Structure formats: C-alpha cells, structure tokens
C-alpha cells in the first residue's frame, strides 16, 4: 500500500510539474501582456520618460520577451519594484519576470529567485565630492556613507570597511532615490551603489561635475533577470531571449539589417532567425522568435550603446560587457 501511495504521489507531482511548466506562458498569452518588474528610477536601465514610457537596458529585455511572444514589444506592463521587496513580489506572482539590476547571489537563488543569466556585469563603487580631495576608497575611514537598505550594496559596504579595518557611519534609506538625494543634499560624505548606477545617478546631482567616482570596485555584481523556480519552460524563454540578443551581435545581425539577413547563407544566422530548423517549438514559441526580438530592439550591443554606452548620456564603456570575442564576458550558447 505504501508503494502504491508513493507511486501515486510521484505521479501527481509529475503532473503538477508538467502543468506548472506551461503555466506562465499560457497565462501571459491569455492576459495579453507581459508583467515585468522594473526599476522606476535608474537611468539607462529602467526609468519612465516624460511620456511615461519605460526605457533602459533592462527594459529592452522586457520588450524583447514580449516581442518573442506577441511579435509586439509594447505588450508589457511595468511594475515598479523597490530593492527590498524584490523577492516577495516575484514570489507572489504579481510579476512574470524581474529585470531590475538585481545581483545574482546564492542566498537569493536558494530563496526562490531563479536567475536566468547575466545581462550586465557590474561591481560596487563609491562617489565623493571632488572638494574632499579623496582619490581612493581606502581613504574613507570615518566617512558617512549613503546606501540603500535591503541590498547586496549594504552588505558589501560593511564587508569592505571591516576587511580594511576602517570605520564608517551608514546612512540608510529605503529607496535609491532617497539615498541619492540625501548625498546630493550633503547628508553624507559618500554615496555607494553599483558602478553603473554611480554614473547614472551622477547625472542627477545638482552640479554633476562636482562629483567623482573613485577607482576601486569592491565586489562582483552580476546583474540579471530572475523568475520563479516552478516553470522550466518560462525560465528557458527568458534565458534564451538574452542569448538571442548576444548571438545576434556576435553574428552581425542588427535591427537595420535583420530582414536582409533572412537571405543569408550562414547556417548560424539562418537558425537564429528561424529560416531553417525548428528551434521555437521547444520554447513554446514560433520559429521566428529571435527574428521578432531583433526586429523590435536590435542586438545586445545596440541596446547597450543607446541606453548606457558611449552613445548615451551615461557613457559607460563596454568593459566586461563586451562580447567574449572582444575581451568581455558576454557569451551565449549557440542556437542549433
């Protein structure tokens, strides 16, 4: 009897897992839009413009997923998510995917945030006023530091000062906007966050040129999308959306030439664009899913350049986020 009960329990578990694996995509299709958890205030990554339209590197990944599903990158609802509530909101089912400059860590993944990859390799740094004449983070002993609560940034800050036997006064805020404003208002000596955020937030200062980013990078901050652990198919859709963007850049497929590339004789390009092979079925998508993505948002390099790169106001060099063929870490498995 125990054996039969065990077998029945296992069978029901398999059935439940099978139902869950198709659940998220089916729900999104029935709803008619993707719900993406986003940063509401980080320039270059996620921020509404004057017309309320979200833009940024993370936003482009949301748009790419919608394009793959609906062939329409605008079928996305953006839910503003603060740092502290990220795990709770993802677990609650209020969003389908979290793409909000979130660091991939062991505790977050074992806690239910299943990361699909890295769309931006970052590291934490410090910003100070030039008038303090400080040229190194190792000279910050005794400084007051504005930092956002509930983040790896807060933990890394404590680790850095402890490791270097220095003291500091944390000035903690619930949101990044509050921390940034407090620093600009002079309530602390130093502001710390990911280096990408420092360059973005520097533009918000009353006098941007009065501030400088110190050279030290004190942590590894692999930022990427995360989903719940209960849906393998959905995990793969989000994961391969980013891989499609990276593969497109590597193969020279752009938003401008993607239609022309449909006639390419290159087998890798033909598979990417769905001209040959059957590489959409396994994801629950059409075979031209990657073509839809590139047509809507371009490739990874194009997205990087317009949102955070040298063609943007933020002007961040590709660095670690260059393709692996150019000395960076962006590397995608092949579509074949």
ZADO-1210 file (C-alpha; in nm, 4 decimals, padded with zeros to 6 digits):
<atoms>
<atom x="00.0000" y="00.0000" z="00.0000" code="UNK" pos="1"/>
<atom x="00.2836" y="00.2358" z="00.0823" code="UNK" pos="2"/>
<atom x="00.4422" y="00.1621" z="-00.2538" code="UNK" pos="3"/>
<atom x="00.1181" y="00.2406" z="-00.4359" code="UNK" pos="4"/>
<atom x="00.0723" y="00.5616" z="-00.2384" code="UNK" pos="5"/>
<atom x="00.4290" y="00.6609" z="-00.3140" code="UNK" pos="6"/>
<atom x="00.3819" y="00.5947" z="-00.6856" code="UNK" pos="7"/>
<atom x="00.0575" y="00.7902" z="-00.6911" code="UNK" pos="8"/>
<atom x="00.2224" y="01.0786" z="-00.5078" code="UNK" pos="9"/>
<atom x="00.5094" y="01.0817" z="-00.7555" code="UNK" pos="10"/>
<atom x="00.2690" y="01.0710" z="-01.0486" code="UNK" pos="11"/>
<atom x="00.0704" y="01.3652" z="-00.9154" code="UNK" pos="12"/>
<atom x="00.3939" y="01.5552" z="-00.8578" code="UNK" pos="13"/>
<atom x="00.4976" y="01.4952" z="-01.2188" code="UNK" pos="14"/>
<atom x="00.1560" y="01.6058" z="-01.3431" code="UNK" pos="15"/>
<atom x="00.1751" y="01.9198" z="-01.1303" code="UNK" pos="16"/>
<atom x="00.5242" y="01.9936" z="-01.2583" code="UNK" pos="17"/>
<atom x="00.4065" y="01.9488" z="-01.6161" code="UNK" pos="18"/>
<atom x="00.1151" y="02.1855" z="-01.5597" code="UNK" pos="19"/>
<atom x="00.3407" y="02.4431" z="-01.3968" code="UNK" pos="20"/>
<atom x="00.5935" y="02.4265" z="-01.6809" code="UNK" pos="21"/>
<atom x="00.3386" y="02.5597" z="-01.9268" code="UNK" pos="22"/>
<atom x="00.1643" y="02.7882" z="-01.6828" code="UNK" pos="23"/>
<atom x="00.3416" y="03.1209" z="-01.7088" code="UNK" pos="24"/>
<atom x="00.3492" y="03.1441" z="-02.0883" code="UNK" pos="25"/>
<atom x="-00.0160" y="03.0429" z="-02.1146" code="UNK" pos="26"/>
<atom x="-00.1142" y="03.2978" z="-01.8510" code="UNK" pos="27"/>
<atom x="00.0742" y="03.5736" z="-02.0319" code="UNK" pos="28"/>
<atom x="-00.0889" y="03.4864" z="-02.3640" code="UNK" pos="29"/>
<atom x="-00.4350" y="03.4793" z="-02.2048" code="UNK" pos="30"/>
<atom x="-00.3692" y="03.8110" z="-02.0301" code="UNK" pos="31"/>
<atom x="-00.2390" y="03.9686" z="-02.3480" code="UNK" pos="32"/>
<atom x="00.0687" y="04.1268" z="-02.1907" code="UNK" pos="33"/>
<atom x="00.3887" y="04.0522" z="-02.0020" code="UNK" pos="34"/>
<atom x="00.4200" y="04.1909" z="-01.6486" code="UNK" pos="35"/>
<atom x="00.7804" y="04.2895" z="-01.5854" code="UNK" pos="36"/>
<atom x="00.9180" y="04.4041" z="-01.2517" code="UNK" pos="37"/>
<atom x="01.1368" y="04.7055" z="-01.3246" code="UNK" pos="38"/>
<atom x="01.3406" y="04.9787" z="-01.1630" code="UNK" pos="39"/>
<atom x="01.1389" y="05.3004" z="-01.1766" code="UNK" pos="40"/>
<atom x="01.4281" y="05.5414" z="-01.1416" code="UNK" pos="41"/>
<atom x="01.7655" y="05.4148" z="-01.2664" code="UNK" pos="42"/>
<atom x="01.8648" y="05.5991" z="-01.5821" code="UNK" pos="43"/>
<atom x="01.9968" y="05.3700" z="-01.8526" code="UNK" pos="44"/>
<atom x="01.8416" y="05.0565" z="-01.7029" code="UNK" pos="45"/>
<atom x="01.4793" y="05.1285" z="-01.6155" code="UNK" pos="46"/>
<atom x="01.3102" y="05.4652" z="-01.5993" code="UNK" pos="47"/>
<atom x="00.9960" y="05.6228" z="-01.7489" code="UNK" pos="48"/>
<atom x="01.0464" y="05.9157" z="-01.9853" code="UNK" pos="49"/>
<atom x="00.8378" y="06.2344" z="-01.9859" code="UNK" pos="50"/>
<atom x="00.5533" y="06.0454" z="-02.1556" code="UNK" pos="51"/>
<atom x="00.5642" y="05.7629" z="-01.9018" code="UNK" pos="52"/>
<atom x="00.7271" y="05.5143" z="-02.1418" code="UNK" pos="53"/>
<atom x="00.9854" y="05.2914" z="-01.9759" code="UNK" pos="54"/>
<atom x="01.3328" y="05.2853" z="-02.1309" code="UNK" pos="55"/>
<atom x="01.6651" y="05.1226" z="-02.0491" code="UNK" pos="56"/>
<atom x="01.8856" y="04.8166" z="-02.0894" code="UNK" pos="57"/>
<atom x="01.6674" y="04.6083" z="-01.8575" code="UNK" pos="58"/>
<atom x="01.3524" y="04.7421" z="-02.0219" code="UNK" pos="59"/>
<atom x="01.4819" y="04.6301" z="-02.3615" code="UNK" pos="60"/>
<atom x="01.4997" y="04.2740" z="-02.2278" code="UNK" pos="61"/>
<atom x="01.1360" y="04.3011" z="-02.1176" code="UNK" pos="62"/>
<atom x="01.0439" y="04.4330" z="-02.4610" code="UNK" pos="63"/>
<atom x="01.2402" y="04.1532" z="-02.6254" code="UNK" pos="64"/>
<atom x="01.0456" y="03.8872" z="-02.4326" code="UNK" pos="65"/>
<atom x="00.7158" y="04.0474" z="-02.5347" code="UNK" pos="66"/>
<atom x="00.8320" y="04.0597" z="-02.8967" code="UNK" pos="67"/>
<atom x="00.9202" y="03.6889" z="-02.8858" code="UNK" pos="68"/>
<atom x="00.5740" y="03.6017" z="-02.7509" code="UNK" pos="69"/>
<atom x="00.3424" y="03.8532" z="-02.9178" code="UNK" pos="70"/>
<atom x="00.5534" y="03.9990" z="-03.2001" code="UNK" pos="71"/>
<atom x="00.4849" y="04.3286" z="-03.0225" code="UNK" pos="72"/>
<atom x="00.7437" y="04.4753" z="-02.7834" code="UNK" pos="73"/>
<atom x="00.4896" y="04.7153" z="-02.6357" code="UNK" pos="74"/>
<atom x="00.2744" y="04.4428" z="-02.4826" code="UNK" pos="75"/>
<atom x="00.4450" y="04.4891" z="-02.1476" code="UNK" pos="76"/>
<atom x="00.3139" y="04.6252" z="-01.8195" code="UNK" pos="77"/>
<atom x="00.5948" y="04.7572" z="-01.5985" code="UNK" pos="78"/>
<atom x="00.5508" y="04.7208" z="-01.2242" code="UNK" pos="79"/>
<atom x="00.7885" y="04.9478" z="-01.0274" code="UNK" pos="80"/>
<atom x="00.9710" y="04.7375" z="-00.7688" code="UNK" pos="81"/>
<atom x="01.1957" y="04.8651" z="-00.4904" code="UNK" pos="82"/>
<atom x="01.5035" y="04.6718" z="-00.3832" code="UNK" pos="83"/>
<atom x="01.3708" y="04.5438" z="-00.0506" code="UNK" pos="84"/>
<atom x="01.0505" y="04.3939" z="-00.1938" code="UNK" pos="85"/>
<atom x="01.2015" y="04.2190" z="-00.4982" code="UNK" pos="86"/>
<atom x="01.1907" y="03.8598" z="-00.3668" code="UNK" pos="87"/>
<atom x="00.8431" y="03.8972" z="-00.2182" code="UNK" pos="88"/>
<atom x="00.6883" y="04.0492" z="-00.5301" code="UNK" pos="89"/>
<atom x="00.8421" y="03.7853" z="-00.7570" code="UNK" pos="90"/>
<atom x="00.7297" y="03.5008" z="-00.5304" code="UNK" pos="91"/>
<atom x="00.3771" y="03.6421" z="-00.5021" code="UNK" pos="92"/>
<atom x="00.3108" y="03.6122" z="-00.8753" code="UNK" pos="93"/>
<atom x="00.2472" y="03.9840" z="-00.9212" code="UNK" pos="94"/>
<atom x="00.5116" y="03.9843" z="-01.1957" code="UNK" pos="95"/>
<atom x="00.6150" y="03.7282" z="-01.4561" code="UNK" pos="96"/>
<atom x="00.9814" y="03.8239" z="-01.4525" code="UNK" pos="97"/>
<atom x="01.2054" y="04.0579" z="-01.2540" code="UNK" pos="98"/>
<atom x="01.4513" y="04.2535" z="-01.4678" code="UNK" pos="99"/>
<atom x="01.5697" y="04.5209" z="-01.2293" code="UNK" pos="100"/>
<atom x="01.9513" y="04.5462" z="-01.1969" code="UNK" pos="101"/>
<atom x="01.9461" y="04.2641" z="-00.9413" code="UNK" pos="102"/>
<atom x="02.2626" y="04.0835" z="-00.8318" code="UNK" pos="103"/>
<atom x="02.2702" y="03.7069" z="-00.8705" code="UNK" pos="104"/>
<atom x="02.3677" y="03.5563" z="-00.5330" code="UNK" pos="105"/>
<atom x="02.3443" y="03.2155" z="-00.3676" code="UNK" pos="106"/>
<atom x="02.1015" y="03.3285" z="-00.0968" code="UNK" pos="107"/>
<atom x="01.8698" y="03.4913" z="-00.3478" code="UNK" pos="108"/>
<atom x="01.8635" y="03.1854" z="-00.5706" code="UNK" pos="109"/>
<atom x="01.8074" y="02.9382" z="-00.2864" code="UNK" pos="110"/>
<atom x="01.5442" y="03.1813" z="-00.1559" code="UNK" pos="111"/>
<atom x="01.3340" y="03.1472" z="-00.4707" code="UNK" pos="112"/>
<atom x="01.4772" y="03.3928" z="-00.7243" code="UNK" pos="113"/>
<atom x="01.5888" y="03.1752" z="-01.0158" code="UNK" pos="114"/>
<atom x="01.8366" y="03.3769" z="-01.2249" code="UNK" pos="115"/>
<atom x="01.8381" y="03.3095" z="-01.5986" code="UNK" pos="116"/>
<atom x="02.1757" y="03.4692" z="-01.6750" code="UNK" pos="117"/>
<atom x="02.3668" y="03.7962" z="-01.6637" code="UNK" pos="118"/>
<atom x="02.2689" y="04.0909" z="-01.8810" code="UNK" pos="119"/>
<atom x="02.5142" y="04.3305" z="-01.7145" code="UNK" pos="120"/>
<atom x="02.8408" y="04.2557" z="-01.5307" code="UNK" pos="121"/>
<atom x="02.8887" y="04.5215" z="-01.2662" code="UNK" pos="122"/>
<atom x="03.0722" y="04.5941" z="-00.9423" code="UNK" pos="123"/>
<atom x="03.0141" y="04.8256" z="-00.6484" code="UNK" pos="124"/>
<atom x="03.1953" y="05.1564" z="-00.6181" code="UNK" pos="125"/>
<atom x="03.1922" y="05.4914" z="-00.4377" code="UNK" pos="126"/>
<atom x="03.1179" y="05.8501" z="-00.5363" code="UNK" pos="127"/>
<atom x="03.2512" y="06.1525" z="-00.3460" code="UNK" pos="128"/>
<atom x="03.2675" y="06.5271" z="-00.3850" code="UNK" pos="129"/>
<atom x="03.5832" y="06.6431" z="-00.5570" code="UNK" pos="130"/>
<atom x="03.6378" y="06.9091" z="-00.2919" code="UNK" pos="131"/>
<atom x="03.7123" y="06.6361" z="-00.0353" code="UNK" pos="132"/>
<atom x="04.0321" y="06.5626" z="-00.2310" code="UNK" pos="133"/>
<atom x="03.9947" y="06.1871" z="-00.1789" code="UNK" pos="134"/>
<atom x="04.1324" y="05.9717" z="-00.4588" code="UNK" pos="135"/>
<atom x="04.0847" y="05.6237" z="-00.3119" code="UNK" pos="136"/>
<atom x="03.8211" y="05.4310" z="-00.1209" code="UNK" pos="137"/>
<atom x="04.0986" y="05.3262" z="00.1157" code="UNK" pos="138"/>
<atom x="04.0987" y="05.6841" z="00.2465" code="UNK" pos="139"/>
<atom x="03.7340" y="05.6768" z="00.3572" code="UNK" pos="140"/>
<atom x="03.7964" y="05.5844" z="00.7209" code="UNK" pos="141"/>
<atom x="03.5370" y="05.7575" z="00.9392" code="UNK" pos="142"/>
<atom x="03.3194" y="05.8662" z="00.6455" code="UNK" pos="143"/>
<atom x="02.9409" y="05.8726" z="00.6465" code="UNK" pos="144"/>
<atom x="02.8004" y="05.6683" z="00.3576" code="UNK" pos="145"/>
<atom x="02.4547" y="05.6883" z="00.1994" code="UNK" pos="146"/>
<atom x="02.3321" y="05.3438" z="00.0955" code="UNK" pos="147"/>
<atom x="02.0078" y="05.1726" z="00.0019" code="UNK" pos="148"/>
<atom x="01.8578" y="04.9315" z="00.2516" code="UNK" pos="149"/>
<atom x="01.7987" y="04.5630" z="00.1785" code="UNK" pos="150"/>
<atom x="02.0603" y="04.5336" z="-00.0957" code="UNK" pos="151"/>
<atom x="02.3867" y="04.3490" z="-00.1549" code="UNK" pos="152"/>
<atom x="02.5294" y="04.7029" z="-00.1679" code="UNK" pos="153"/>
<atom x="02.4614" y="04.7467" z="00.2040" code="UNK" pos="154"/>
<atom x="02.6275" y="04.4137" z="00.2868" code="UNK" pos="155"/>
<atom x="02.9298" y="04.4770" z="00.0625" code="UNK" pos="156"/>
<atom x="02.9799" y="04.8172" z="00.2222" code="UNK" pos="157"/>
<atom x="03.0085" y="04.6639" z="00.5684" code="UNK" pos="158"/>
<atom x="03.2400" y="04.3892" z="00.4380" code="UNK" pos="159"/>
<atom x="03.4734" y="04.6381" z="00.2688" code="UNK" pos="160"/>
<atom x="03.5209" y="04.8596" z="00.5752" code="UNK" pos="161"/>
<atom x="03.5584" y="04.5574" z="00.8026" code="UNK" pos="162"/>
<atom x="03.8171" y="04.3953" z="00.5735" code="UNK" pos="163"/>
<atom x="04.0242" y="04.7150" z="00.5756" code="UNK" pos="164"/>
<atom x="03.9849" y="04.7826" z="00.9489" code="UNK" pos="165"/>
<atom x="03.8112" y="05.1137" z="00.8821" code="UNK" pos="166"/>
<atom x="03.5086" y="05.2692" z="01.0480" code="UNK" pos="167"/>
<atom x="03.2108" y="05.4297" z="00.8755" code="UNK" pos="168"/>
<atom x="02.8693" y="05.5675" z="00.9545" code="UNK" pos="169"/>
<atom x="02.5950" y="05.4105" z="00.7408" code="UNK" pos="170"/>
<atom x="02.3132" y="05.6476" z="00.6429" code="UNK" pos="171"/>
<atom x="02.0458" y="05.4052" z="00.5231" code="UNK" pos="172"/>
<atom x="01.7412" y="05.4740" z="00.3054" code="UNK" pos="173"/>
<atom x="01.4562" y="05.2585" z="00.1758" code="UNK" pos="174"/>
<atom x="01.4940" y="05.3682" z="-00.1863" code="UNK" pos="175"/>
<atom x="01.7817" y="05.4587" z="-00.4118" code="UNK" pos="176"/>
<atom x="01.6202" y="05.7945" z="-00.4914" code="UNK" pos="177"/>
<atom x="01.6222" y="05.8829" z="-00.1223" code="UNK" pos="178"/>
<atom x="01.9850" y="05.7792" z="-00.0826" code="UNK" pos="179"/>
<atom x="02.0894" y="05.9772" z="-00.3898" code="UNK" pos="180"/>
<atom x="01.9045" y="06.2898" z="-00.2790" code="UNK" pos="181"/>
<atom x="02.0487" y="06.2671" z="00.0705" code="UNK" pos="182"/>
<atom x="02.4002" y="06.2524" z="-00.0703" code="UNK" pos="183"/>
<atom x="02.3334" y="06.5457" z="-00.3027" code="UNK" pos="184"/>
<atom x="02.1931" y="06.7410" z="-00.0068" code="UNK" pos="185"/>
<atom x="02.5147" y="06.6840" z="00.1889" code="UNK" pos="186"/>
<atom x="02.3761" y="06.4452" z="00.4486" code="UNK" pos="187"/>
<atom x="02.6667" y="06.2060" z="00.3952" code="UNK" pos="188"/>
<atom x="03.0217" y="06.2152" z="00.2616" code="UNK" pos="189"/>
<atom x="02.9963" y="05.9226" z="00.0227" code="UNK" pos="190"/>
<atom x="02.7355" y="05.7534" z="-00.1932" code="UNK" pos="191"/>
<atom x="02.7734" y="05.3867" z="-00.2836" code="UNK" pos="192"/>
<atom x="02.5982" y="05.1592" z="-00.5332" code="UNK" pos="193"/>
<atom x="02.6897" y="04.9590" z="-00.8413" code="UNK" pos="194"/>
<atom x="02.9356" y="05.1459" z="-01.0629" code="UNK" pos="195"/>
<atom x="02.6796" y="05.1669" z="-01.3446" code="UNK" pos="196"/>
<atom x="02.4391" y="05.3300" z="-01.1026" code="UNK" pos="197"/>
<atom x="02.7004" y="05.5790" z="-00.9876" code="UNK" pos="198"/>
<atom x="02.7444" y="05.7110" z="-01.3408" code="UNK" pos="199"/>
<atom x="02.3678" y="05.7240" z="-01.3897" code="UNK" pos="200"/>
<atom x="02.2969" y="05.8919" z="-01.0565" code="UNK" pos="201"/>
<atom x="02.5809" y="06.1419" z="-01.1014" code="UNK" pos="202"/>
<atom x="02.3756" y="06.2986" z="-01.3804" code="UNK" pos="203"/>
<atom x="02.1016" y="06.3730" z="-01.1251" code="UNK" pos="204"/>
<atom x="02.3254" y="06.5751" z="-00.8949" code="UNK" pos="205"/>
<atom x="02.2678" y="06.9487" z="-00.8669" code="UNK" pos="206"/>
<atom x="02.6167" y="07.0040" z="-01.0117" code="UNK" pos="207"/>
<atom x="02.7321" y="06.6735" z="-01.1694" code="UNK" pos="208"/>
<atom x="03.0873" y="06.7962" z="-01.2278" code="UNK" pos="209"/>
<atom x="03.1363" y="06.8457" z="-00.8537" code="UNK" pos="210"/>
<atom x="03.1421" y="06.4681" z="-00.8025" code="UNK" pos="211"/>
<atom x="03.3766" y="06.1849" z="-00.8971" code="UNK" pos="212"/>
<atom x="03.3679" y="05.8056" z="-00.8917" code="UNK" pos="213"/>
<atom x="03.6600" y="05.6505" z="-00.7035" code="UNK" pos="214"/>
<atom x="03.8658" y="05.3860" z="-00.8875" code="UNK" pos="215"/>
<atom x="03.8061" y="05.0883" z="-00.6570" code="UNK" pos="216"/>
<atom x="03.5478" y="04.8230" z="-00.7457" code="UNK" pos="217"/>
<atom x="03.4807" y="04.6310" z="-00.4263" code="UNK" pos="218"/>
<atom x="03.2525" y="04.3492" z="-00.5367" code="UNK" pos="219"/>
<atom x="03.1221" y="04.1275" z="-00.8145" code="UNK" pos="220"/>
<atom x="02.7704" y="04.2277" z="-00.9154" code="UNK" pos="221"/>
<atom x="02.6373" y="04.0023" z="-01.1931" code="UNK" pos="222"/>
<atom x="02.3007" y="04.1600" z="-01.2718" code="UNK" pos="223"/>
<atom x="02.0299" y="03.9641" z="-01.4464" code="UNK" pos="224"/>
<atom x="01.6663" y="03.8615" z="-01.4859" code="UNK" pos="225"/>
<atom x="01.5052" y="03.6221" z="-01.2402" code="UNK" pos="226"/>
<atom x="01.1909" y="03.4107" z="-01.2431" code="UNK" pos="227"/>
<atom x="01.0203" y="03.1739" z="-01.0012" code="UNK" pos="228"/>
<atom x="01.1504" y="02.8181" z="-00.9797" code="UNK" pos="229"/>
<atom x="00.8257" y="02.6465" z="-01.0737" code="UNK" pos="230"/>
<atom x="00.8326" y="02.6815" z="-01.4530" code="UNK" pos="231"/>
<atom x="01.1215" y="02.5422" z="-01.6578" code="UNK" pos="232"/>
<atom x="00.9775" y="02.6475" z="-01.9927" code="UNK" pos="233"/>
<atom x="00.9388" y="03.0081" z="-01.8803" code="UNK" pos="234"/>
<atom x="01.2914" y="03.0073" z="-01.7384" code="UNK" pos="235"/>
<atom x="01.4203" y="02.8976" z="-02.0797" code="UNK" pos="236"/>
<atom x="01.2233" y="03.1647" z="-02.2677" code="UNK" pos="237"/>
<atom x="01.3693" y="03.4426" z="-02.0527" code="UNK" pos="238"/>
<atom x="01.7170" y="03.2889" z="-02.0685" code="UNK" pos="239"/>
<atom x="01.7233" y="03.2423" z="-02.4458" code="UNK" pos="240"/>
<atom x="01.5832" y="03.5896" z="-02.5071" code="UNK" pos="241"/>
<atom x="01.9101" y="03.7299" z="-02.3735" code="UNK" pos="242"/>
<atom x="02.1129" y="03.4694" z="-02.5597" code="UNK" pos="243"/>
<atom x="01.9400" y="03.5676" z="-02.8833" code="UNK" pos="244"/>
<atom x="02.0422" y="03.9316" z="-02.8288" code="UNK" pos="245"/>
<atom x="02.4048" y="03.8301" z="-02.7693" code="UNK" pos="246"/>
<atom x="02.4189" y="03.5808" z="-03.0570" code="UNK" pos="247"/>
<atom x="02.2752" y="03.8438" z="-03.2902" code="UNK" pos="248"/>
<atom x="02.5540" y="04.0868" z="-03.2036" code="UNK" pos="249"/>
<atom x="02.8181" y="03.8195" z="-03.2493" code="UNK" pos="250"/>
<atom x="02.6763" y="03.7280" z="-03.5919" code="UNK" pos="251"/>
<atom x="02.6418" y="04.0901" z="-03.7036" code="UNK" pos="252"/>
<atom x="02.2619" y="04.0808" z="-03.7186" code="UNK" pos="253"/>
<atom x="02.1149" y="04.4224" z="-03.6358" code="UNK" pos="254"/>
<atom x="01.7763" y="04.5863" z="-03.6204" code="UNK" pos="255"/>
<atom x="01.8543" y="04.7573" z="-03.9529" code="UNK" pos="256"/>
<atom x="01.9752" y="04.4529" z="-04.1464" code="UNK" pos="257"/>
<atom x="01.7710" y="04.1689" z="-03.9945" code="UNK" pos="258"/>
<atom x="01.5358" y="04.1478" z="-04.2940" code="UNK" pos="259"/>
<atom x="01.8272" y="04.1307" z="-04.5327" code="UNK" pos="260"/>
<atom x="01.9890" y="03.8643" z="-04.3137" code="UNK" pos="261"/>
<atom x="01.6915" y="03.6353" z="-04.3739" code="UNK" pos="262"/>
<atom x="01.8579" y="03.5620" z="-04.7096" code="UNK" pos="263"/>
<atom x="02.1972" y="03.4833" z="-04.5527" code="UNK" pos="264"/>
<atom x="02.3724" y="03.1562" z="-04.6382" code="UNK" pos="265"/>
<atom x="02.5334" y="03.1453" z="-04.2917" code="UNK" pos="266"/>
<atom x="02.3781" y="02.8433" z="-04.1136" code="UNK" pos="267"/>
<atom x="02.4106" y="03.0085" z="-03.7701" code="UNK" pos="268"/>
<atom x="02.2217" y="03.3171" z="-03.8882" code="UNK" pos="269"/>
<atom x="01.9563" y="03.1055" z="-04.0581" code="UNK" pos="270"/>
<atom x="01.8968" y="02.9080" z="-03.7388" code="UNK" pos="271"/>
<atom x="01.8905" y="03.2262" z="-03.5291" code="UNK" pos="272"/>
<atom x="01.6264" y="03.3873" z="-03.7498" code="UNK" pos="273"/>
<atom x="01.4137" y="03.0734" z="-03.7883" code="UNK" pos="274"/>
<atom x="01.4792" y="03.0312" z="-04.1596" code="UNK" pos="275"/>
<atom x="01.5877" y="02.6719" z="-04.1050" code="UNK" pos="276"/>
<atom x="01.5481" y="02.4274" z="-03.8214" code="UNK" pos="277"/>
<atom x="01.2797" y="02.4009" z="-03.5559" code="UNK" pos="278"/>
<atom x="01.4135" y="02.5986" z="-03.2603" code="UNK" pos="279"/>
<atom x="01.0973" y="02.7691" z="-03.1395" code="UNK" pos="280"/>
<atom x="00.8807" y="02.4678" z="-03.0618" code="UNK" pos="281"/>
<atom x="01.0811" y="02.3617" z="-02.7590" code="UNK" pos="282"/>
<atom x="01.0271" y="02.7057" z="-02.6079" code="UNK" pos="283"/>
<atom x="00.6585" y="02.7156" z="-02.6925" code="UNK" pos="284"/>
<atom x="00.7249" y="02.9943" z="-02.9434" code="UNK" pos="285"/>
<atom x="00.7247" y="03.0345" z="-03.3197" code="UNK" pos="286"/>
<atom x="01.0470" y="02.9576" z="-03.5053" code="UNK" pos="287"/>
<atom x="01.0978" y="03.3267" z="-03.5861" code="UNK" pos="288"/>
<atom x="01.1021" y="03.4239" z="-03.2171" code="UNK" pos="289"/>
<atom x="01.4587" y="03.5590" z="-03.2328" code="UNK" pos="290"/>
<atom x="01.3856" y="03.7476" z="-03.5563" code="UNK" pos="291"/>
<atom x="01.0986" y="03.9189" z="-03.3737" code="UNK" pos="292"/>
<atom x="01.3323" y="04.0161" z="-03.0890" code="UNK" pos="293"/>
<atom x="01.5999" y="04.1657" z="-03.3129" code="UNK" pos="294"/>
<atom x="01.3445" y="04.3472" z="-03.5286" code="UNK" pos="295"/>
<atom x="01.1963" y="04.5055" z="-03.2154" code="UNK" pos="296"/>
<atom x="01.5032" y="04.6014" z="-03.0074" code="UNK" pos="297"/>
<atom x="01.8156" y="04.5206" z="-03.2095" code="UNK" pos="298"/>
<atom x="02.1016" y="04.3123" z="-03.0709" code="UNK" pos="299"/>
<atom x="02.2689" y="04.3336" z="-02.7298" code="UNK" pos="300"/>
<atom x="02.5355" y="04.5779" z="-02.8481" code="UNK" pos="301"/>
<atom x="02.2765" y="04.8140" z="-02.9948" code="UNK" pos="302"/>
<atom x="02.0758" y="04.8083" z="-02.6736" code="UNK" pos="303"/>
<atom x="02.3871" y="04.8677" z="-02.4617" code="UNK" pos="304"/>
<atom x="02.5064" y="05.1571" z="-02.6781" code="UNK" pos="305"/>
<atom x="02.1817" y="05.3552" z="-02.6811" code="UNK" pos="306"/>
<atom x="02.0962" y="05.3000" z="-02.3150" code="UNK" pos="307"/>
<atom x="02.4232" y="05.3102" z="-02.1204" code="UNK" pos="308"/>
<atom x="02.7083" y="05.3167" z="-02.3721" code="UNK" pos="309"/>
<atom x="02.9070" y="05.5952" z="-02.5316" code="UNK" pos="310"/>
<atom x="02.6061" y="05.6943" z="-02.7424" code="UNK" pos="311"/>
<atom x="02.4027" y="05.7614" z="-02.4265" code="UNK" pos="312"/>
<atom x="02.4275" y="06.0396" z="-02.1665" code="UNK" pos="313"/>
<atom x="02.5753" y="05.7886" z="-01.9191" code="UNK" pos="314"/>
<atom x="02.8727" y="05.6944" z="-02.1423" code="UNK" pos="315"/>
<atom x="02.9840" y="05.3643" z="-01.9878" code="UNK" pos="316"/>
<atom x="03.2498" y="05.1699" z="-02.1781" code="UNK" pos="317"/>
<atom x="03.1619" y="04.8106" z="-02.2683" code="UNK" pos="318"/>
<atom x="03.4390" y="04.6676" z="-02.0484" code="UNK" pos="319"/>
<atom x="03.3308" y="04.3321" z="-01.9041" code="UNK" pos="320"/>
<atom x="03.0082" y="04.3575" z="-02.1032" code="UNK" pos="321"/>
<atom x="03.1836" y="04.3338" z="-02.4370" code="UNK" pos="322"/>
<atom x="03.1464" y="04.0111" z="-02.6322" code="UNK" pos="323"/>
<atom x="03.3836" y="03.7296" z="-02.5389" code="UNK" pos="324"/>
<atom x="03.5457" y="03.7720" z="-02.8788" code="UNK" pos="325"/>
<atom x="03.6359" y="04.1291" z="-02.7792" code="UNK" pos="326"/>
<atom x="03.7767" y="04.0604" z="-02.4332" code="UNK" pos="327"/>
<atom x="03.4472" y="04.0739" z="-02.2435" code="UNK" pos="328"/>
<atom x="03.2251" y="03.8212" z="-02.0642" code="UNK" pos="329"/>
<atom x="02.9119" y="03.8276" z="-02.2777" code="UNK" pos="330"/>
<atom x="02.8907" y="03.4774" z="-02.4219" code="UNK" pos="331"/>
<atom x="02.5853" y="03.2889" z="-02.5424" code="UNK" pos="332"/>
<atom x="02.5343" y="02.9202" z="-02.6232" code="UNK" pos="333"/>
<atom x="02.4626" y="02.8553" z="-02.9901" code="UNK" pos="334"/>
<atom x="02.1186" y="02.8035" z="-03.1413" code="UNK" pos="335"/>
<atom x="02.1431" y="02.4649" z="-03.3105" code="UNK" pos="336"/>
</atoms>
